[in-house]
């Protein structure tokens, strides 16, 4: 891996961490001042919209792993290459949505652990 690719990946990681922190901290702040059910519902609705947008924009991932041999013979070689490249471009362009999906997933997983797993562990240990 060259330095440019490594720097780009580190930048993406830092952006992912920053977005996750903002979404998580906003969630924690809002559940302290508003009804938990309302905030959770809004967060779940936004996460659902982001996930569906990601899947629909990438056309259900129907273009992943395609080779020119898998496409119909009625398509020319240029059309096949363009079709496959379009799928790759869509995955690249939808990376910001993937960052948001990760941030919402982290928030929900942390909340589930805090609400269910932590009390169970405390109960088992007698704390």
DARA-V215259 format. One line per field, one symbol per residue. ss: DSSP state (2 for helix, 1 for strand, 0 for the rest). phi: phi as a letter, one per 30 degrees, with the letter a starting at -180 (. if undefined). burial: 1 if it has 24 or more other C-alpha atoms within 12 Angstrom, else 0. A space follows every 50 residues. Layout:
ss=???
phi=???
burial=???
This chain:
ss=00222222222222222222222222222222200222222222222222 22222220222000000222000000222222222222222220222222 222222222222222222222222200
phi=.dddddddddddddddddddddddddddddddcbdedddddddddddddd ddddddddhihdcdidcedddddddddddddddddddddddddceedddd dddddedddddddddcdddddddddid
burial=00000000000000010011001100100000000000010010001001 10010011000010000000000000000000110010011001101111 111111110000000000000000000
